[in-house]
Amino acid sequence: MTALTTEVEKTAAPLLPSYKVRLVARLKAIAWGTLVVRTIAPLLGLTCFILLWAAISHYRKDLPGPAETWAAAQLLFADPFYVNGPNDQGIGWNILRSLGRVGTGFGMAALIGIPLGFMLGRFRFLNDMFAPIISLLRPVSPLAWLPIGLLVFKAAEPASIWVIFISSIWPIIINTAVGVSQVPQDYLNVARVLNLSEWKIFTKILFPSVLPYLLTGIRLSIGVAWLVIVAAEMLTGGVGLGFWVWDEWNNLNVAHIIIAIFVVGLVGLLLEQMLIQVARRFTYEAS
């Protein structure tokens, strides 16, 4: 019975040629090696960074090392939402307030920048009219807009939001307008032949074609907004990561400043990764 079963298994089991077996084994080895390299390389980079940081802090006693910073971070995040006064609040509240300002300023930039970008890309006259204004204002440093905001709004909170708005609106406008201009002219000619309305042209032709450009502009815009908010809050004060960094510098608490740098980087990285995932999803659906 055992011999018969073995013979049946040999007959039923598909036998691969030897070269295919070697090819499959080789591909598995390559895939495993790639996974190992992609895992080891980031860890090696982080290790080198920490070792360099530790070496510098060993010779500069005023710079906290990795161990000291980690201990300070554990204490800091043990109670991130404490409130000891209007200007003495936990790092959790500072992160939320900064995100709130970024969300408000960025949201206003998107509400105005996306329609304006579509119009500039769609109508040549409007593009020629606004081109010199955008070229003139876009290179201006974000903090140069802060005194204008303080003069107009007479308060630090709206002035910070104004700086975020005026700094993050340009990538949205430019990328959206470029996307509209890249729509094949044949599509628009067919729309004219079919006598489609502007709404139909927008929903059926322009928006699906422009979506990848639009998402790229949004991704760049949110990055600019997050970069700007820290500098703006340093000058305007109040609760927020920027003011918190400046306050810790006045208290000579360098460990907290280093922690804030990592927090800003991690939050910015999370925002970017979220937008990358959204862009991949909508690009796939549009295709």
Beta strands, then each sheet from edge to edge (+ up, - down):
end
